[in-house]
Amino acid sequence: MIGVGSAVTRVQRPARGCFILTAALVIAAAGCGGDGSSGTTETPFVDCGASLPPVTDAPVTASSFQTADQGLATVIELAIGNRAGDAKEAFFAQVHDLSHDIDRPLRQVDQSLAVQLCDEIVAMEQQFGQTTPNLAVLVAKATSLRQFFIDAAQALAVEPT
């Protein structure tokens, strides 16, 4: 067996000397974002079909959503300014945890919205896992996440302050 990143390749030699290559992509919880592409750093793979565990024990409030919205505005501004590293810091400091904290209650009232929000978060994580993230994708995903969080706050009946 030959291991390359997260891929494992098994080489078998039939009697006539031909090589048959069988590749199996192994994606573990600490894999590379699930896409197996090159140029990635370690990003956890998340199955958005299943509920996510909360990250914090803090109650979800309007302030939580405002912090996430401000964080996404910052991500957009930094990505436009070609500052992907700072955008990543803002995303994980101000946005990411809320997506986990609201996932289970959101799935109880709007399963489809919860899955869509999770998919967008994973897409952001995958971009930030790239050696060189696509800044246009970061801006587009952060923009759509702002609306997903507004919709989630409404679905959860979290009143603005």
C-alpha positions in Angstrom: 0.0 0.0 0.0 1.1 3.5 -0.8 -0.2 6.4 1.3 -0.5 9.8 -0.2 -2.1 12.4 2.0 -5.4 10.9 2.9 -5.5 8.6 0.0 -4.4 5.0 0.1 -3.5 3.1 -3.1 -3.2 -0.6 -3.3 -1.1 -2.0 -6.2 -1.8 -5.5 -7.4 0.2 -7.3 -10.1 -1.7 -9.8 -12.2 0.1 -12.7 -14.0 0.6 -10.8 -17.2 2.5 -8.0 -15.6 -0.2 -5.3 -15.9 -0.8 -3.1 -13.0 -4.2 -2.5 -11.5 -4.5 0.4 -9.3 -7.3 0.6 -6.8 -7.6 3.9 -4.9 -9.7 4.4 -1.8 -10.1 7.8 -0.4 -10.1 7.7 3.4 -11.6 10.7 5.0 -11.4 10.7 8.8 -12.8 13.2 11.3 -9.6 15.1 11.0 -9.3 14.7 7.2 -8.9 17.5 4.7 -12.4 18.9 4.5 -13.8 16.0 2.6 -12.8 17.1 -0.9 -9.4 15.3 -1.0 -8.0 18.0 -3.2 -4.4 19.0 -3.0 -3.3 22.3 -1.4 -5.3 21.9 1.7 -4.4 22.0 5.3 -6.2 20.0 8.0 -9.9 20.9 8.2 -12.5 18.7 9.9 -15.0 16.9 7.7 -18.5 17.5 8.8 -21.6 15.5 7.7 -24.4 18.1 7.6 -27.0 15.4 7.4 -26.4 14.8 11.2 -26.8 17.3 13.9 -23.7 19.1 15.2 -22.8 19.2 18.9 -22.8 22.7 20.5 -19.4 24.3 21.1 -20.4 26.5 24.0 -22.9 26.4 26.8 -23.8 30.0 26.4 -27.5 30.8 25.6 -28.2 31.8 22.0 -29.4 35.4 22.0 -29.9 38.3 19.6 -26.4 39.4 20.6 -25.0 36.0 19.5 -26.4 36.6 16.0 -25.2 40.2 15.9 -21.7 39.1 16.8 -21.8 36.5 14.0 -23.2 39.1 11.5 -20.5 41.6 12.4 -17.9 38.8 12.1 -19.2 38.0 8.6 -19.0 41.6 7.6 -15.4 41.6 8.8 -14.7 38.4 6.9 -16.0 40.1 3.7 -14.0 43.3 4.3 -10.8 41.4 5.0 -11.3 39.0 2.0 -11.8 42.0 -0.3 -8.6 43.4 1.2 -6.7 40.2 0.3 -6.2 39.3 4.0 -7.4 35.7 4.0 -5.5 34.9 7.3 -7.2 37.7 9.2 -10.6 36.7 7.6 -10.1 33.2 8.9 -9.4 34.4 12.4 -12.5 36.6 12.3 -14.6 33.7 11.0 -13.5 31.2 13.7 -13.6 33.8 16.5 -17.0 35.4 15.8 -19.0 33.1 13.5 -18.2 29.4 13.6 -19.3 28.5 17.1 -22.8 29.9 16.7 -23.3 27.6 13.8 -22.8 24.6 16.1 -24.7 26.1 19.0 -27.9 26.7 17.0 -27.7 23.5 14.9 -29.8 21.2 17.1 -32.5 23.6 18.0 -32.7 24.9 14.4 -33.1 21.3 13.1 -36.1 20.9 15.3 -37.9 23.9 13.7 -36.4 23.9 10.2 -34.3 20.9 9.1 -33.7 22.2 5.6 -32.4 25.6 6.8 -30.1 23.9 9.4 -28.5 21.7 6.6 -28.1 24.7 4.3 -26.4 26.8 7.0 -24.1 23.8 7.8 -23.2 23.3 4.2 -22.3 27.0 3.8 -20.2 26.9 7.0 -18.4 23.7 5.7 -17.7 25.5 2.4 -16.1 28.4 4.3 -14.0 25.9 6.4 -12.9 24.2 3.2 -11.8 27.5 1.7 -10.0 28.5 4.8 -8.3 25.0 4.7 -6.8 25.8 1.3 -3.2 27.0 1.1 -4.6 29.9 -1.0 -8.3 30.4 -0.4 -10.4 31.7 -3.2 -11.3 35.2 -1.9 -14.2 35.6 -4.2 -15.8 32.4 -2.9 -15.1 33.6 0.7 -17.0 36.9 0.0 -19.9 35.1 -1.7 -20.2 32.4 1.1 -19.9 35.0 3.9 -22.6 37.1 2.2 -25.0 34.2 1.9 -24.3 33.2 5.5 -25.4 36.6 6.7 -28.9 35.8 5.3 -28.9 32.2 6.6 -28.2 33.5 10.1 -31.0 36.1 9.8 -33.3 33.3 8.7 -32.1 31.1 11.5 -32.7 33.8 14.1 -36.3 34.2 12.8 -36.9 30.5 12.8 -35.7 30.2 16.4 -37.7 33.3 17.4 -34.7 35.1 18.6 -35.8 38.7 18.9 -33.4 41.5 17.8 -32.2 43.8 20.6 
